[in-house]
Amino acid sequence: MSDTICNLWSYLIDGKSTGEVLFLLAASLMAGLARGFAGFGAALIFMPTVSSVVGPQAAAAILLIIDSIAALGMIPDSWRRSDHRAVGTMAIGSLIGIPLGTAVLAFLDPHIVRWVIVTVVACLFGLLVSGWRFRGQSTTGTIVGVGLFTGFCTGTSQIGGPPLLAYWLGTDVSGVKLRANVVLYFAISTVISLVTYSVGGLITWRVFGLSIVVGPVYALGLFTGTRAFGLASETVFRRACYSLIILSVILGLPLLDPILHRH
């Protein structure tokens, strides 16, 4: 029996060392905390760090699977509070953007994709903290365009939160509705991503195995972050999330692979 359990565990972790597994679990917990509190931010933490251990294709697919399951409980409340028309219009753009981003993720060299992810995360993080907000007129074309760009970022690396947030923060939408819009949009984009990732061959048994390992920890972080949304200081928590994002960018740098003994 013990040999069977050991073999099953070895299969699930895909031959990763204890240190690598602990690293994946820590990244998943932090990503879940950010996602649960703000409605976004998981990929900003998860992708640079986890990509450095399992590669960008597997990291994006793992995040897609664990988030699609763990975030189901956030959808009912977000459905009641969100702007259905705005979210639906944005999702139209994602129908084009997500497949394009998925194609880039599936066919580009993994090492290049890791550099792209780190660079994009750093730039989008700069966009968030700079205070820049969309100030243009919210026409249907604009909303579809934002959805297309957000979908492309989502398909490539599951990092669609910052451009989406930068747009909605520039409107007069309340904080509660903004968070609801983000959660509902990503619920829709998750369905699109699951289809395109499956067609692109990114969802594999290896991905399922690692998802089983890190999924419960991600769900714990998401639950805790959701509870903190109504209890903790938003300013303090956002600053903590920003610090984690900066750390994830640094730890995700391919240049650190030899130092951190990653392959």
N, C-alpha and C positions, 0 to 999 in steps of 0.2 A: 504493500500500500504506500509506504513512504517513498519508494522508488517511483511509483506512478505519479505521486504528487510532485516530486522533484522534477520529473520529466515534463509534466504539464506546466510547472512554473517556468522552467527553462524555455519551453516553447512560447509561452506568453510574453516573456521579456525579450525574446528574439536574441538570446545570447549576450545581452547587455550585462555589464558588471554591476555589483552592488552600488558602487558610487554613481554610476550612470542612472540607475533606477531611482535612487534617492534624489538625484538632480531633476529627473523628469517629474517626480512626485511633488517636489518643492515648486517647480515652475507651474505645474497644474493647479496647485493650491492658490498660488498668488494670482494666476489668471482667473480662476473662478471667483475670487474675492472681488477683483476689479469688475468683472462682468455682472455679478450679482448686485453690486452697489450702483454702478453708473449705467448699466444696460449695454455697455460696450467695453472695450479695452482688453479683453481676453487675448486676442491675437497679438496685440502690441507687446505683451509679455511672453506669451506662449511661443510664437513663431521664431523670434531670434534665438531663444534659448534651446528649445526642443529641436529645432532644425540642426543645431550644431551636433546633436547626438544621433538622430535618426534620419536626417536629411529633410529638405523642405517639402518634398512631395508627401512623404509619410506624415510629417508634422501637420500639414494642412488637412490631410484626410482624417487624422486622429482628432484634431480639434473640431472638425465638422461633425464627426460621429458623437463625441462626448457632449458637445454643446447642444446638438439637436435633441438629445435625450434629456440632459440635465435641465435645460431651459424650458421644457414643456410647461412646467408649473407657473412660469411667468406670463404665459400667453393670455389666459382668460382676463386677468386684470388689465393688461395692456390693450386688449381688444375693446374693452369698455371705455378706456380713457383716450384712445388714439384718434387721430384724424384719418379715417379710412380712405378718403379720396386722395389725400396727399401721399399716403404710403403706397396706395395702389398705383398711382401715376409714376412714382419713383421706381416701383418694381418693374414697370414696363421697360425702362432703360436697362435694368439688371438682366432682363431676358437676353440682351445682346452682350452686355459687359461681362457677365459671369462666364459664358462659354469662351469668350476671347481670352480672359484671364486664365482659365483652366488649360487652354491650349498652350499658353506660354509656360505654365507650371509643368505640364506633362512632357514637353519636348525640349525645353532649354536645359543646359548643363546644370546639375544640382549645385555645384560650387558657385557658378555665376548667379543662380537664383538666390543663394544664401547672401551674397553680397548685395544683390538688389533688395532683398527683404530688409537687411540691416539699414541700408541707405534710405529706403522708403519710410521705414519706421522712424528713423531719426528726423527726416524731413516733416512727416506728418505730426510728430511730437512737437517739433518747432512751431508748426502751424497752430497747434492747440494752445501752447503756452504763450505765443506771441500776442494773443488777444485779437488776431485778425478774424473777422466774421464777414460772411456774405451780406452785402448791402444792396444788391440789385433787386430788380423786380421779379417776383416769383411767378413767372409765366409757366404754362404747361411744358413748353420746350425746355426751360431752365430746369424744371424738376426732373424731366426725363433725362436730361444731360447729366445732372448730379447722380441720378440712379445708374446711368451707364458707367460713369467713372468709378462710383462706389462699387458697382458690380465687378468691374475689371480688377479693382484692388482685392475684392473678396475672392474672386476666382483664382487670382495669382497667389494670394497668401492669407486669405481670410481676414485681411486688414481693411475693412470698409468703414469702421467707426469714425475716424477723424474727419474725412471729407464730409460724411453725413452730418456729423455734429457741427462742423464749421458752417454748414449751410443752415441748419435749423436754429442755431444760436443767433443767426442774423435776422431771424423773423421774430414776431411778437408772441410766439408760442410759449406757454408756461413750462416751468421745469418738469412738472409731473407729466404733462402731455408730451414733452420732448422725449423723456425717457420711454414713455409708452410707444411713441412712434418708432423709436430706435429698436425696441424689443420686437414689435410687430413686423417691422421691415426685415429684420434678420430672421424671423420665423419663416417669412416668405422666401427670402434669398437662400435659406438653408435647403428648402425643397428643390430649388433650381440647382443648387450646388451638388446635392446628392445625385441628381440625374447626370449632370455633366461630369462629375468625378467618377461615377460608375462607368460611363461611356469611355472616359479617358483612361480607364484602367488604374486609377489611383487608389481605389478601395480594395485592399487585398486582405488575405488571412493574417498576414503579419501586422497590418494596421488594426485589424479587429482584436488581435491578441494584446497589443499594447494599449488599446482603448479600454479593454477590460481591467488592465492594471491601474491606469491613471484616472479612469472615469469616476470612481467613487470619491477620490480625493478632490477632483475638480467639482463634483456635485456638492461636497461639503463646503468648499470655498464659496460656491455660488449661493448656497443656502445662507451661509454666514454673512456674505456681502449683502444679500437681499434684506436680511434682518437689520443690518447696520444702516441701510438706507433711511430707515425711519427712526433710528436711535442715535447714530453718531453724527459728529460735525462733518458736514459735507466738505468744507474747506480743508480740514485736517486730512480727511480720507483721500481727497483728490491729490493733495500734496504727496501723500504716501504712495499713491498710484503712480504719480509722475516719477518719483524716485525709483520705483520698481521698474518702470519702463526704461529709464536711463541705464539702470543696472543690467537689464535684459539685453539692451543694445551692445553694451560693453562685453558681456559674457557670450553673446552670440557672434562676435567677430571671428571670422575664419582664421585670422592671424594668431588667435590664442589657442588653436587646436593642439599644437605641439606642447604648449605649457600645461594645458588642462588634460593632456593625454587622451584627446578625442581623435576619432578616425572617421 
